[in-house]
Amino acid sequence: MLIVLSILVTLALFLLVVVVHELGHFLAARSVGVRVREF
């Protein structure tokens, strides 16, 4: 059970890192006036 929990936590953290990374792209684009249609 600990292995399954470890995998789920790792995936959740990876998802969080990807979302924060993409948010950086979004904010950078918005800061220079690029129209962003979806995030």
N, C-alpha and C positions, 0 to 999 in steps of 0.2 A: 504493500500500500504506500509505503514511503517513496518508492520509485515513481509511482503514478503521480503523487502529490508534487514531487520534485519536478517532473516533466511539466505539469500544469503551471506551476509557479514560473518555471523558466519560459514557457510560451507566453504567459501573461506579461512578464517583464520585457520580453522581446517585442511584443505588440506595443507596449508602452513606449519603448525606445523608438520604434518605427513611427508611431504617431507623433511624438515630439520632433523627430527629424523632419517629417513631412510638414509639420506646422512651421518649422523654420523656413522651408521653401515657400510656403504660403505667405508668411509675414514678409519675407524678403521681396517677393513679387509685388505684394500690395504696397510696400514702401517705395517702390520705384514706379508705381502707377500701372502695373500690369493688371488687367481685369481677370479675376479668377472666377471661373464658373462653377467649379466643384472642388471639394476638398476630400 
